[in-house]
């Protein structure tokens, strides 16, 4: 299975700090300056999100999002912008952006954004581990409520 990766499409250098942050999610980082480079990364890695700097692509931000979606269809696009180029979140979301971050990147904002990526990526896998005692109590509760053994198939 390919390594889960965050692709950085642009010049967003936070060096070791970003690497440490990505390690918290057990993700790696791959940088590129082109859409072709992004497609190459996607062919080798499981790209979970792409940090996009539209200025590097020399494209308007809406076109940059569409281009990234074409190159990395399974990845969540995170649009990065300079504060002098403020982008309306509703418009960005409608255009396909998963999240919006200001440049230069603030690590606490990046952590929050990556947390949203992690939650979106794992929402269908949220499993609450149960102890044997908790599992037993749930089975007894299901039996008492008349659901019988059918409920135990979904527990644990």
N, CA, C and O atoms as a GROMACS GRO file, in nm:
protein
  624
    1UNK      N    1   0.084  -0.119   0.000
    1UNK     CA    2   0.000   0.000   0.000
    1UNK      C    3   0.088   0.125   0.000
    1UNK      O    4   0.189   0.130   0.071
    2UNK      N    5   0.051   0.224  -0.079
    2UNK     CA    6   0.129   0.347  -0.091
    2UNK      C    7   0.119   0.430   0.038
    2UNK      O    8   0.019   0.427   0.109
    3UNK      N    9   0.225   0.502   0.064
    3UNK     CA   10   0.230   0.592   0.180
    3UNK      C   11   0.128   0.705   0.163
    3UNK      O   12   0.119   0.763   0.055
    4UNK      N   13   0.053   0.735   0.268
    4UNK     CA   14  -0.038   0.850   0.265
    4UNK      C   15   0.046   0.976   0.268
    4UNK      O   16   0.137   0.990   0.351
    5UNK      N   17   0.016   1.068   0.177
    5UNK     CA   18   0.102   1.182   0.152
    5UNK      C   19   0.022   1.310   0.138
    5UNK      O   20  -0.091   1.310   0.088
    6UNK      N   21   0.080   1.419   0.183
    6UNK     CA   22   0.031   1.553   0.155
    6UNK      C   23   0.119   1.608   0.044
    6UNK      O   24   0.241   1.615   0.060
    7UNK      N   25   0.059   1.647  -0.066
    7UNK     CA   26   0.134   1.707  -0.175
    7UNK      C   27   0.131   1.859  -0.157
    7UNK      O   28   0.026   1.917  -0.128
    8UNK      N   29   0.245   1.920  -0.173
    8UNK     CA   30   0.256   2.066  -0.163
    8UNK      C   31   0.286   2.118  -0.302
    8UNK      O   32   0.395   2.096  -0.356
    9UNK      N   33   0.189   2.189  -0.360
    9UNK     CA   34   0.203   2.244  -0.493
    9UNK      C   35   0.235   2.392  -0.479
    9UNK      O   36   0.146   2.477  -0.480
   10UNK      N   37   0.364   2.420  -0.465
   10UNK     CA   38   0.408   2.557  -0.444
   10UNK      C   39   0.531   2.564  -0.358
   10UNK      O   40   0.590   2.462  -0.323
   11UNK      N   41   0.568   2.685  -0.323
   11UNK     CA   42   0.686   2.709  -0.239
   11UNK      C   43   0.640   2.742  -0.097
   11UNK      O   44   0.635   2.859  -0.060
   12UNK      N   45   0.607   2.644  -0.020
   12UNK     CA   46   0.561   2.664   0.117
   12UNK      C   47   0.660   2.599   0.211
   12UNK      O   48   0.640   2.486   0.255
   13UNK      N   49   0.766   2.668   0.240
   13UNK     CA   50   0.872   2.609   0.320
   13UNK      C   51   0.847   2.634   0.468
   13UNK      O   52   0.850   2.748   0.515
   14UNK      N   53   0.824   2.530   0.537
   14UNK     CA   54   0.819   2.532   0.683
   14UNK      C   55   0.910   2.423   0.736
   14UNK      O   56   0.915   2.396   0.856
   15UNK      N   57   0.982   2.362   0.644
   15UNK     CA   58   1.085   2.266   0.677
   15UNK      C   59   1.049   2.164   0.783
   15UNK      O   60   0.949   2.093   0.772
   16UNK      N   61   1.132   2.157   0.885
   16UNK     CA   62   1.121   2.055   0.988
   16UNK      C   63   0.989   2.067   1.065
   16UNK      O   64   0.933   1.965   1.105
   17UNK      N   65   0.940   2.188   1.085
   17UNK     CA   66   0.815   2.205   1.160
   17UNK      C   67   0.699   2.137   1.088
   17UNK      O   68   0.617   2.072   1.152
   18UNK      N   69   0.691   2.152   0.955
   18UNK     CA   70   0.583   2.088   0.882
   18UNK      C   71   0.602   1.937   0.881
   18UNK      O   72   0.505   1.862   0.891
   19UNK      N   73   0.725   1.891   0.868
   19UNK     CA   74   0.752   1.747   0.871
   19UNK      C   75   0.708   1.686   1.004
   19UNK      O   76   0.649   1.578   1.006
   20UNK      N   77   0.736   1.755   1.114
   20UNK     CA   78   0.694   1.707   1.246
   20UNK      C   79   0.543   1.701   1.257
   20UNK      O   80   0.487   1.607   1.312
   21UNK      N   81   0.478   1.803   1.204
   21UNK     CA   82   0.332   1.807   1.208
   21UNK      C   83   0.273   1.693   1.126
   21UNK      O   84   0.181   1.625   1.172
   22UNK      N   85   0.324   1.670   1.008
   22UNK     CA   86   0.274   1.560   0.925
   22UNK      C   87   0.298   1.425   0.990
   22UNK      O   88   0.217   1.333   0.975
   23UNK      N   89   0.408   1.413   1.063
   23UNK     CA   90   0.438   1.287   1.133
   23UNK      C   91   0.331   1.255   1.237
   23UNK      O   92   0.305   1.138   1.264
   24UNK      N   93   0.269   1.357   1.295
   24UNK     CA   94   0.161   1.334   1.392
   24UNK      C   95   0.045   1.258   1.327
   24UNK      O   96  -0.025   1.182   1.394
   25UNK      N   97   0.025   1.279   1.197
   25UNK     CA   98  -0.083   1.212   1.124
   25UNK      C   99  -0.032   1.087   1.050
   25UNK      O  100  -0.109   1.018   0.983
   26UNK      N  101   0.097   1.060   1.064
   26UNK     CA  102   0.163   0.949   0.994
   26UNK      C  103   0.156   0.967   0.843
   26UNK      O  104   0.135   0.871   0.769
   27UNK      N  105   0.173   1.092   0.798
   27UNK     CA  106   0.174   1.127   0.658
   27UNK      C  107   0.312   1.176   0.619
   27UNK      O  108   0.388   1.226   0.702
   28UNK      N  109   0.344   1.159   0.492
   28UNK     CA  110   0.468   1.214   0.439
   28UNK      C  111   0.434   1.338   0.355
   28UNK      O  112   0.317   1.373   0.338
   29UNK      N  113   0.538   1.403   0.305
   29UNK     CA  114   0.520   1.525   0.226
   29UNK      C  115   0.599   1.511   0.097
   29UNK      O  116   0.712   1.463   0.096
   30UNK      N  117   0.536   1.553  -0.012
   30UNK     CA  118   0.604   1.560  -0.141
   30UNK      C  119   0.577   1.698  -0.199
   30UNK      O  120   0.462   1.743  -0.202
   31UNK      N  121   0.681   1.765  -0.243
   31UNK     CA  122   0.669   1.898  -0.302
   31UNK      C  123   0.680   1.892  -0.453
   31UNK      O  124   0.751   1.807  -0.508
   32UNK      N  125   0.608   1.981  -0.520
   32UNK     CA  126   0.617   1.995  -0.664
   32UNK      C  127   0.580   2.137  -0.702
   32UNK      O  128   0.517   2.209  -0.624
   33UNK      N  129   0.618   2.176  -0.821
   33UNK     CA  130   0.585   2.309  -0.872
   33UNK      C  131   0.497   2.301  -0.997
   33UNK      O  132   0.462   2.404  -1.056
   34UNK      N  133   0.460   2.177  -1.036
   34UNK     CA  134   0.382   2.161  -1.159
   34UNK      C  135   0.270   2.060  -1.140
   34UNK      O  136   0.272   1.977  -1.049
   35UNK      N  137   0.172   2.069  -1.229
   35UNK     CA  138   0.062   1.972  -1.228
   35UNK      C  139   0.112   1.834  -1.272
   35UNK      O  140   0.061   1.732  -1.227
   36UNK      N  141   0.210   1.832  -1.360
   36UNK     CA  142   0.268   1.706  -1.403
   36UNK      C  143   0.339   1.638  -1.285
   36UNK      O  144   0.330   1.516  -1.267
   37UNK      N  145   0.407   1.719  -1.206
   37UNK     CA  146   0.472   1.665  -1.086
   37UNK      C  147   0.370   1.611  -0.987
   37UNK      O  148   0.393   1.508  -0.923
   38UNK      N  149   0.257   1.679  -0.976
   38UNK     CA  150   0.150   1.631  -0.888
   38UNK      C  151   0.095   1.498  -0.937
   38UNK      O  152   0.074   1.407  -0.857
   39UNK      N  153   0.073   1.486  -1.066
   39UNK     CA  154   0.024   1.360  -1.122
   39UNK      C  155   0.124   1.247  -1.096
   39UNK      O  156   0.085   1.134  -1.067
   40UNK      N  157   0.253   1.278  -1.106
   40UNK     CA  158   0.356   1.178  -1.078
   40UNK      C  159   0.351   1.134  -0.932
   40UNK      O  160   0.360   1.014  -0.902
   41UNK      N  161   0.336   1.229  -0.841
   41UNK     CA  162   0.326   1.196  -0.699
   41UNK      C  163   0.205   1.105  -0.676
   41UNK      O  164   0.214   1.006  -0.603
   42UNK      N  165   0.093   1.139  -0.739
   42UNK     CA  166  -0.029   1.059  -0.723
   42UNK      C  167  -0.013   0.917  -0.777
   42UNK      O  168  -0.079   0.825  -0.729
   43UNK      N  169   0.073   0.900  -0.876
   43UNK     CA  170   0.094   0.765  -0.931
   43UNK      C  171   0.176   0.678  -0.837
   43UNK      O  172   0.172   0.555  -0.846
   44UNK      N  173   0.250   0.741  -0.745
   44UNK     CA  174   0.338   0.666  -0.654
   44UNK      C  175   0.287   0.663  -0.510
   44UNK      O  176   0.322   0.573  -0.434
   45UNK      N  177   0.206   0.760  -0.472
   45UNK     CA  178   0.164   0.776  -0.333
   45UNK      C  179   0.012   0.786  -0.325
   45UNK      O  180  -0.056   0.809  -0.425
   46UNK      N  181  -0.040   0.767  -0.205
   46UNK     CA  182  -0.182   0.789  -0.177
   46UNK      C  183  -0.194   0.932  -0.127
   46UNK      O  184  -0.178   0.958  -0.008
   47UNK      N  185  -0.221   1.025  -0.218
   47UNK     CA  186  -0.225   1.167  -0.184
   47UNK      C  187  -0.360   1.198  -0.118
   47UNK      O  188  -0.465   1.187  -0.181
   48UNK      N  189  -0.355   1.238   0.009
   48UNK     CA  190  -0.478   1.264   0.083
   48UNK      C  191  -0.523   1.409   0.069
   48UNK      O  192  -0.642   1.438   0.077
   49UNK      N  193  -0.429   1.500   0.049
   49UNK     CA  194  -0.463   1.641   0.031
   49UNK      C  195  -0.352   1.709  -0.047
   49UNK      O  196  -0.237   1.664  -0.048
   50UNK      N  197  -0.389   1.819  -0.112
   50UNK     CA  198  -0.293   1.899  -0.186
   50UNK      C  199  -0.303   2.042  -0.137
   50UNK      O  200  -0.409   2.104  -0.142
   51UNK      N  201  -0.191   2.095  -0.089
   51UNK     CA  202  -0.183   2.237  -0.056
   51UNK      C  203  -0.150   2.309  -0.186
   51UNK      O  204  -0.047   2.283  -0.247
   52UNK      N  205  -0.238   2.399  -0.227
   52UNK     CA  206  -0.226   2.462  -0.359
   52UNK      C  207  -0.194   2.611  -0.346
   52UNK      O  208  -0.265   2.685  -0.278
   53UNK      N  209  -0.086   2.652  -0.410
   53UNK     CA  210  -0.055   2.794  -0.426
   53UNK      C  211  -0.079   2.827  -0.574
   53UNK      O  212   0.007   2.797  -0.657
   54UNK      N  213  -0.193   2.888  -0.607
   54UNK     CA  214  -0.225   2.914  -0.748
   54UNK      C  215  -0.122   3.002  -0.819
   54UNK      O  216  -0.106   2.992  -0.940
   55UNK      N  217  -0.051   3.086  -0.745
   55UNK     CA  218   0.049   3.174  -0.805
   55UNK      C  219   0.160   3.093  -0.871
   55UNK      O  220   0.213   3.135  -0.974
   56UNK      N  221   0.197   2.979  -0.813
   56UNK     CA  222   0.302   2.895  -0.870
   56UNK      C  223   0.258   2.838  -1.005
   56UNK      O  224   0.339   2.823  -1.096
   57UNK      N  225   0.130   2.808  -1.016
   57UNK     CA  226   0.078   2.754  -1.142
   57UNK      C  227   0.049   2.864  -1.243
   57UNK      O  228   0.022   2.836  -1.360
   58UNK      N  229   0.054   2.988  -1.198
   58UNK     CA  230   0.020   3.103  -1.281
   58UNK      C  231  -0.121   3.089  -1.338
   58UNK      O  232  -0.147   3.115  -1.455
   59UNK      N  233  -0.212   3.046  -1.248
   59UNK     CA  234  -0.352   3.028  -1.284
   59UNK      C  235  -0.439   3.102  -1.184
   59UNK      O  236  -0.401   3.119  -1.069
   60UNK      N  237  -0.558   3.148  -1.229
   60UNK     CA  238  -0.655   3.199  -1.130
   60UNK      C  239  -0.690   3.086  -1.034
   60UNK      O  240  -0.685   2.969  -1.072
   61UNK      N  241  -0.724   3.120  -0.910
   61UNK     CA  242  -0.743   3.017  -0.809
   61UNK      C  243  -0.851   2.916  -0.844
   61UNK      O  244  -0.836   2.797  -0.813
   62UNK      N  245  -0.958   2.958  -0.908
   62UNK     CA  246  -1.064   2.862  -0.945
   62UNK      C  247  -1.012   2.759  -1.045
   62UNK      O  248  -1.040   2.640  -1.034
   63UNK      N  249  -0.936   2.806  -1.142
   63UNK     CA  250  -0.879   2.715  -1.241
   63UNK      C  251  -0.774   2.624  -1.177
   63UNK      O  252  -0.761   2.507  -1.215
   64UNK      N  253  -0.701   2.678  -1.081
   64UNK     CA  254  -0.600   2.596  -1.010
   64UNK      C  255  -0.667   2.481  -0.936
   64UNK      O  256  -0.617   2.369  -0.939
   65UNK      N  257  -0.780   2.507  -0.871
   65UNK     CA  258  -0.852   2.401  -0.801
   65UNK      C  259  -0.897   2.293  -0.900
   65UNK      O  260  -0.878   2.174  -0.876
   66UNK      N  261  -0.956   2.335  -1.011
   66UNK     CA  262  -1.002   2.238  -1.111
   66UNK      C  263  -0.886   2.156  -1.166
   66UNK      O  264  -0.899   2.035  -1.186
   67UNK      N  265  -0.774   2.221  -1.191
   67UNK     CA  266  -0.658   2.150  -1.244
   67UNK      C  267  -0.605   2.048  -1.143
   67UNK      O  268  -0.565   1.938  -1.181
   68UNK      N  269  -0.604   2.084  -1.016
   68UNK     CA  270  -0.559   1.991  -0.912
   68UNK      C  271  -0.657   1.875  -0.899
   68UNK      O  272  -0.614   1.761  -0.881
   69UNK      N  273  -0.786   1.903  -0.909
   69UNK     CA  274  -0.884   1.795  -0.900
   69UNK      C  275  -0.868   1.697  -1.016
   69UNK      O  276  -0.890   1.577  -1.000
   70UNK      N  277  -0.830   1.747  -1.133
   70UNK     CA  278  -0.806   1.659  -1.247
   70UNK      C  279  -0.680   1.574  -1.227
   70UNK      O  280  -0.678   1.456  -1.260
   71UNK      N  281  -0.576   1.636  -1.172
   71UNK     CA  282  -0.448   1.566  -1.153
   71UNK      C  283  -0.451   1.472  -1.032
   71UNK      O  284  -0.384   1.369  -1.032
   72UNK      N  285  -0.529   1.508  -0.930
   72UNK     CA  286  -0.534   1.431  -0.804
   72UNK      C  287  -0.680   1.418  -0.759
   72UNK      O  288  -0.719   1.480  -0.661
   73UNK      N  289  -0.759   1.339  -0.830
   73UNK     CA  290  -0.904   1.335  -0.804
   73UNK      C  291  -0.943   1.285  -0.665
   73UNK      O  292  -1.051   1.319  -0.617
   74UNK      N  293  -0.860   1.204  -0.600
   74UNK     CA  294  -0.896   1.151  -0.467
   74UNK      C  295  -0.849   1.242  -0.354
   74UNK      O  296  -0.889   1.224  -0.239
   75UNK      N  297  -0.765   1.339  -0.386
   75UNK     CA  298  -0.708   1.426  -0.282
   75UNK      C  299  -0.801   1.543  -0.252
   75UNK      O  300  -0.876   1.589  -0.339
   76UNK      N  301  -0.794   1.589  -0.128
   76UNK     CA  302  -0.872   1.706  -0.088
   76UNK      C  303  -0.790   1.831  -0.115
   76UNK      O  304  -0.679   1.845  -0.063
   77UNK      N  305  -0.843   1.924  -0.197
   77UNK     CA  306  -0.767   2.044  -0.231
   77UNK      C  307  -0.778   2.151  -0.121
   77UNK      O  308  -0.888   2.190  -0.080
   78UNK      N  309  -0.663   2.196  -0.074
   78UNK     CA  310  -0.658   2.304   0.026
   78UNK      C  311  -0.596   2.424  -0.044
   78UNK      O  312  -0.477   2.424  -0.078
   79UNK      N  313  -0.676   2.525  -0.064
   79UNK     CA  314  -0.634   2.645  -0.135
   79UNK      C  315  -0.558   2.737  -0.041
   79UNK      O  316  -0.608   2.773   0.065
   80UNK      N  317  -0.439   2.776  -0.081
   80UNK     CA  318  -0.355   2.867  -0.002
   80UNK      C  319  -0.348   3.001  -0.074
   80UNK      O  320  -0.333   3.006  -0.196
   81UNK      N  321  -0.358   3.108   0.002
   81UNK     CA  322  -0.359   3.241  -0.059
   81UNK      C  323  -0.285   3.340   0.029
   81UNK      O  324  -0.275   3.323   0.150
   82UNK      N  325  -0.235   3.442  -0.034
   82UNK     CA  326  -0.175   3.551   0.041
   82UNK      C  327  -0.287   3.642   0.090
   82UNK      O  328  -0.391   3.653   0.025
   83UNK      N  329  -0.266   3.705   0.202
   83UNK     CA  330  -0.372   3.787   0.259
   83UNK      C  331  -0.406   3.906   0.170
   83UNK      O  332  -0.515   3.963   0.182
   84UNK      N  333  -0.316   3.944   0.083
   84UNK     CA  334  -0.346   4.052  -0.012
   84UNK      C  335  -0.442   4.004  -0.121
   84UNK      O  336  -0.501   4.086  -0.191
   85UNK      N  337  -0.457   3.873  -0.135
   85UNK     CA  338  -0.549   3.815  -0.233
   85UNK      C  339  -0.660   3.741  -0.159
   85UNK      O  340  -0.678   3.620  -0.178
   86UNK      N  341  -0.734   3.810  -0.076
   86UNK     CA  342  -0.838   3.746   0.004
   86UNK      C  343  -0.938   3.673  -0.086
   86UNK      O  344  -0.978   3.724  -0.191
   87UNK      N  345  -0.975   3.553  -0.044
   87UNK     CA  346  -1.069   3.470  -0.119
   87UNK      C  347  -1.188   3.440  -0.029
   87UNK      O  348  -1.171   3.403   0.088
   88UNK      N  349  -1.307   3.457  -0.083
   88UNK     CA  350  -1.429   3.429  -0.008
   88UNK      C  351  -1.443   3.278   0.010
   88UNK      O  352  -1.439   3.203  -0.087
   89UNK      N  353  -1.460   3.234   0.136
   89UNK     CA  354  -1.466   3.091   0.165
   89UNK      C  355  -1.582   3.022   0.094
   89UNK      O  356  -1.565   2.913   0.041
   90UNK      N  357  -1.699   3.086   0.091
   90UNK     CA  358  -1.816   3.025   0.027
   90UNK      C  359  -1.788   3.002  -0.121
   90UNK      O  360  -1.821   2.896  -0.176
   91UNK      N  361  -1.728   3.100  -0.185
   91UNK     CA  362  -1.695   3.087  -0.327
   91UNK      C  363  -1.590   2.978  -0.349
   91UNK      O  364  -1.600   2.900  -0.443
   92UNK      N  365  -1.491   2.974  -0.262
   92UNK     CA  366  -1.386   2.871  -0.273
   92UNK      C  367  -1.444   2.732  -0.252
   92UNK      O  368  -1.409   2.638  -0.325
   93UNK      N  369  -1.530   2.718  -0.155
   93UNK     CA  370  -1.593   2.589  -0.127
   93UNK      C  371  -1.678   2.543  -0.246
   93UNK      O  372  -1.674   2.427  -0.285
   94UNK      N  373  -1.754   2.635  -0.300
   94UNK     CA  374  -1.836   2.604  -0.417
   94UNK      C  375  -1.750   2.560  -0.535
   94UNK      O  376  -1.791   2.475  -0.614
   95UNK      N  377  -1.632   2.619  -0.546
   95UNK     CA  378  -1.541   2.585  -0.656
   95UNK      C  379  -1.470   2.451  -0.633
   95UNK      O  380  -1.406   2.398  -0.724
   96UNK      N  381  -1.481   2.395  -0.511
   96UNK     CA  382  -1.423   2.264  -0.485
   96UNK      C  383  -1.313   2.260  -0.381
   96UNK      O  384  -1.256   2.154  -0.355
   97UNK      N  385  -1.281   2.375  -0.321
   97UNK     CA  386  -1.178   2.375  -0.216
   97UNK      C  387  -1.230   2.306  -0.091
   97UNK      O  388  -1.344   2.330  -0.049
   98UNK      N  389  -1.149   2.221  -0.033
   98UNK     CA  390  -1.185   2.156   0.093
   98UNK      C  391  -1.162   2.251   0.210
   98UNK      O  392  -1.239   2.253   0.306
   99UNK      N  393  -1.055   2.329   0.201
   99UNK     CA  394  -1.022   2.423   0.308
   99UNK      C  395  -0.943   2.538   0.247
   99UNK      O  396  -0.899   2.530   0.132
  100UNK      N  397  -0.926   2.643   0.324
  100UNK     CA  398  -0.859   2.764   0.279
  100UNK      C  399  -0.758   2.804   0.384
  100UNK      O  400  -0.791   2.814   0.503
  101UNK      N  401  -0.633   2.828   0.343
  101UNK     CA  402  -0.528   2.868   0.436
  101UNK      C  403  -0.454   2.990   0.384
  101UNK      O  404  -0.434   3.006   0.263
  102UNK      N  405  -0.415   3.077   0.476
  102UNK     CA  406  -0.337   3.193   0.438
  102UNK      C  407  -0.189   3.160   0.428
  102UNK      O  408  -0.139   3.070   0.495
  103UNK      N  409  -0.121   3.235   0.342
  103UNK     CA  410   0.024   3.223   0.329
  103UNK      C  411   0.088   3.350   0.384
  103UNK      O  412   0.034   3.458   0.364
  104UNK      N  413   0.199   3.340   0.452
  104UNK     CA  414   0.271   3.217   0.482
  104UNK      C  415   0.191   3.130   0.579
  104UNK      O  416   0.111   3.179   0.658
  105UNK      N  417   0.214   3.000   0.570
  105UNK     CA  418   0.139   2.906   0.652
  105UNK      C  419   0.166   2.926   0.801
  105UNK      O  420   0.280   2.943   0.843
  106UNK      N  421   0.060   2.925   0.877
  106UNK     CA  422   0.068   2.925   1.023
  106UNK      C  423   0.050   2.779   1.065
  106UNK      O  424  -0.049   2.716   1.028
  107UNK      N  425   0.145   2.726   1.141
  107UNK     CA  426   0.141   2.583   1.174
  107UNK      C  427   0.017   2.542   1.253
  107UNK      O  428  -0.032   2.430   1.236
  108UNK      N  429  -0.034   2.630   1.339
  108UNK     CA  430  -0.154   2.591   1.414
  108UNK      C  431  -0.275   2.586   1.321
  108UNK      O  432  -0.362   2.500   1.338
  109UNK      N  433  -0.283   2.674   1.222
  109UNK     CA  434  -0.391   2.668   1.124
  109UNK      C  435  -0.375   2.546   1.034
  109UNK      O  436  -0.473   2.481   0.998
  110UNK      N  437  -0.250   2.516   0.998
  110UNK     CA  438  -0.225   2.398   0.916
  110UNK      C  439  -0.263   2.272   0.993
  110UNK      O  440  -0.322   2.180   0.935
  111UNK      N  441  -0.230   2.265   1.121
  111UNK     CA  442  -0.266   2.148   1.203
  111UNK      C  443  -0.418   2.130   1.204
  111UNK      O  444  -0.468   2.019   1.189
  112UNK      N  445  -0.491   2.240   1.222
  112UNK     CA  446  -0.637   2.233   1.224
  112UNK      C  447  -0.689   2.183   1.088
  112UNK      O  448  -0.776   2.096   1.083
  113UNK      N  449  -0.636   2.238   0.981
  113UNK     CA  450  -0.679   2.198   0.847
  113UNK      C  451  -0.651   2.050   0.822
  113UNK      O  452  -0.735   1.978   0.768
  114UNK      N  453  -0.532   2.006   0.861
  114UNK     CA  454  -0.497   1.864   0.843
  114UNK      C  455  -0.583   1.775   0.932
  114UNK      O  456  -0.613   1.661   0.896
  115UNK      N  457  -0.624   1.825   1.048
  115UNK     CA  458  -0.717   1.751   1.132
  115UNK      C  459  -0.851   1.731   1.062
  115UNK      O  460  -0.912   1.625   1.073
  116UNK      N  461  -0.896   1.835   0.991
  116UNK     CA  462  -1.019   1.822   0.914
  116UNK      C  463  -1.002   1.719   0.801
  116UNK      O  464  -1.092   1.641   0.773
  117UNK      N  465  -0.885   1.721   0.738
  117UNK     CA  466  -0.856   1.622   0.634
  117UNK      C  467  -0.859   1.482   0.694
  117UNK      O  468  -0.921   1.391   0.638
  118UNK      N  469  -0.793   1.465   0.808
  118UNK     CA  470  -0.790   1.333   0.873
  118UNK      C  471  -0.932   1.287   0.906
  118UNK      O  472  -0.968   1.172   0.881
  119UNK      N  473  -1.013   1.378   0.962
  119UNK     CA  474  -1.150   1.341   0.999
  119UNK      C  475  -1.233   1.304   0.877
  119UNK      O  476  -1.309   1.206   0.880
  120UNK      N  477  -1.219   1.379   0.770
  120UNK     CA  478  -1.293   1.348   0.648
  120UNK      C  479  -1.248   1.215   0.590
  120UNK      O  480  -1.330   1.135   0.544
  121UNK      N  481  -1.120   1.193   0.592
  121UNK     CA  482  -1.063   1.070   0.536
  121UNK      C  483  -1.102   0.947   0.618
  121UNK      O  484  -1.117   0.838   0.563
  122UNK      N  485  -1.119   0.964   0.747
  122UNK     CA  486  -1.143   0.851   0.836
  122UNK      C  487  -1.285   0.843   0.892
  122UNK      O  488  -1.312   0.758   0.976
  123UNK      N  489  -1.373   0.928   0.848
  123UNK     CA  490  -1.506   0.930   0.909
  123UNK      C  491  -1.582   0.800   0.895
  123UNK      O  492  -1.660   0.763   0.983
  124UNK      N  493  -1.560   0.730   0.786
  124UNK     CA  494  -1.632   0.603   0.771
  124UNK      C  495  -1.567   0.490   0.849
  124UNK      O  496  -1.623   0.381   0.859
  125UNK      N  497  -1.449   0.515   0.905
  125UNK     CA  498  -1.377   0.413   0.978
  125UNK      C  499  -1.379   0.433   1.129
  125UNK      O  500  -1.311   0.360   1.201
  126UNK      N  501  -1.453   0.528   1.177
  126UNK     CA  502  -1.453   0.555   1.320
  126UNK      C  503  -1.511   0.436   1.395
  126UNK      O  504  -1.631   0.410   1.390
  127UNK      N  505  -1.426   0.368   1.461
  127UNK     CA  506  -1.465   0.252   1.539
  127UNK      C  507  -1.424   0.279   1.683
  127UNK      O  508  -1.309   0.315   1.710
  128UNK      N  509  -1.516   0.261   1.773
  128UNK     CA  510  -1.487   0.283   1.914
  128UNK      C  511  -1.446   0.149   1.974
  128UNK      O  512  -1.528   0.056   1.979
  129UNK      N  513  -1.324   0.138   2.019
  129UNK     CA  514  -1.282   0.010   2.078
  129UNK      C  515  -1.357  -0.014   2.209
  129UNK      O  516  -1.372   0.076   2.292
  130UNK      N  517  -1.402  -0.136   2.227
  130UNK     CA  518  -1.476  -0.173   2.347
  130UNK      C  519  -1.401  -0.280   2.424
  130UNK      O  520  -1.336  -0.368   2.367
  131UNK      N  521  -1.411  -0.269   2.554
  131UNK     CA  522  -1.357  -0.376   2.638
  131UNK      C  523  -1.459  -0.490   2.638
  131UNK      O  524  -1.573  -0.470   2.598
  132UNK      N  525  -1.418  -0.608   2.683
  132UNK     CA  526  -1.510  -0.721   2.691
  132UNK      C  527  -1.628  -0.688   2.782
  132UNK      O  528  -1.742  -0.726   2.754
  133UNK      N  529  -1.601  -0.616   2.893
  133UNK     CA  530  -1.707  -0.578   2.986
  133UNK      C  531  -1.809  -0.486   2.917
  133UNK      O  532  -1.930  -0.505   2.931
  134UNK      N  533  -1.761  -0.387   2.842
  134UNK     CA  534  -1.852  -0.296   2.772
  134UNK      C  535  -1.932  -0.370   2.666
  134UNK      O  536  -2.052  -0.345   2.650
  135UNK      N  537  -1.867  -0.459   2.594
  135UNK     CA  538  -1.936  -0.538   2.491
  135UNK      C  539  -2.046  -0.623   2.555
  135UNK      O  540  -2.155  -0.634   2.500
  136UNK      N  541  -2.017  -0.683   2.669
  136UNK     CA  542  -2.116  -0.765   2.740
  136UNK      C  543  -2.236  -0.680   2.783
  136UNK      O  544  -2.351  -0.722   2.768
  137UNK      N  545  -2.207  -0.561   2.837
  137UNK     CA  546  -2.316  -0.471   2.880
  137UNK      C  547  -2.403  -0.430   2.761
  137UNK      O  548  -2.525  -0.421   2.775
  138UNK      N  549  -2.343  -0.403   2.647
  138UNK     CA  550  -2.420  -0.366   2.529
  138UNK      C  551  -2.508  -0.481   2.482
  138UNK      O  552  -2.622  -0.460   2.442
  139UNK      N  553  -2.455  -0.602   2.486
  139UNK     CA  554  -2.534  -0.719   2.445
  139UNK      C  555  -2.654  -0.738   2.537
  139UNK      O  556  -2.765  -0.766   2.492
  140UNK      N  557  -2.630  -0.723   2.668
  140UNK     CA  558  -2.740  -0.737   2.764
  140UNK      C  559  -2.844  -0.628   2.744
  140UNK      O  560  -2.964  -0.654   2.751
  141UNK      N  561  -2.799  -0.507   2.718
  141UNK     CA  562  -2.890  -0.395   2.694
  141UNK      C  563  -2.973  -0.419   2.568
  141UNK      O  564  -3.093  -0.392   2.567
  142UNK      N  565  -2.909  -0.468   2.462
  142UNK     CA  566  -2.980  -0.495   2.338
  142UNK      C  567  -3.082  -0.607   2.357
  142UNK      O  568  -3.193  -0.600   2.304
  143UNK      N  569  -3.044  -0.710   2.433
  143UNK     CA  570  -3.137  -0.821   2.459
  143UNK      C  571  -3.256  -0.773   2.541
  143UNK      O  572  -3.369  -0.814   2.516
  144UNK      N  573  -3.230  -0.687   2.638
  144UNK     CA  574  -3.338  -0.636   2.724
  144UNK      C  575  -3.433  -0.546   2.648
  144UNK      O  576  -3.551  -0.538   2.682
  145UNK      N  577  -3.385  -0.478   2.547
  145UNK     CA  578  -3.472  -0.388   2.472
  145UNK      C  579  -3.547  -0.459   2.361
  145UNK      O  580  -3.622  -0.397   2.287
  146UNK      N  581  -3.526  -0.589   2.350
  146UNK     CA  582  -3.600  -0.668   2.252
  146UNK      C  583  -3.531  -0.676   2.116
  146UNK      O  584  -3.589  -0.728   2.021
  147UNK      N  585  -3.412  -0.625   2.106
  147UNK     CA  586  -3.342  -0.632   1.978
  147UNK      C  587  -3.273  -0.766   1.961
  147UNK      O  588  -3.232  -0.801   1.850
  148UNK      N  589  -3.262  -0.839   2.066
  148UNK     CA  590  -3.205  -0.973   2.059
  148UNK      C  591  -3.063  -0.976   2.010
  148UNK      O  592  -2.987  -0.880   2.026
  149UNK      N  593  -3.027  -1.089   1.950
  149UNK     CA  594  -2.888  -1.109   1.909
  149UNK      C  595  -2.851  -1.031   1.784
  149UNK      O  596  -2.733  -1.019   1.753
  150UNK      N  597  -2.948  -0.978   1.711
  150UNK     CA  598  -2.918  -0.901   1.591
  150UNK      C  599  -2.828  -0.782   1.619
  150UNK      O  600  -2.745  -0.747   1.536
  151UNK      N  601  -2.844  -0.719   1.735
  151UNK     CA  602  -2.766  -0.602   1.768
  151UNK      C  603  -2.620  -0.637   1.792
  151UNK      O  604  -2.532  -0.554   1.770
  152UNK      N  605  -2.594  -0.760   1.836
  152UNK     CA  606  -2.457  -0.796   1.868
  152UNK      C  607  -2.372  -0.806   1.741
  152UNK      O  608  -2.250  -0.798   1.749
  153UNK      N  609  -2.435  -0.825   1.624
  153UNK     CA  610  -2.358  -0.832   1.501
  153UNK      C  611  -2.292  -0.698   1.468
  153UNK      O  612  -2.192  -0.694   1.396
  154UNK      N  613  -2.345  -0.589   1.518
  154UNK     CA  614  -2.292  -0.457   1.487
  154UNK      C  615  -2.202  -0.403   1.597
  154UNK      O  616  -2.145  -0.295   1.582
  155UNK      N  617  -2.187  -0.476   1.705
  155UNK     CA  618  -2.107  -0.429   1.818
  155UNK      C  619  -1.976  -0.504   1.819
  155UNK      O  620  -1.971  -0.626   1.807
  156UNK      N  621  -1.866  -0.426   1.835
  156UNK     CA  622  -1.736  -0.488   1.853
  156UNK      C  623  -1.678  -0.529   1.726
  156UNK      O  624  -1.568  -0.584   1.723
   0.00000   0.00000   0.00000
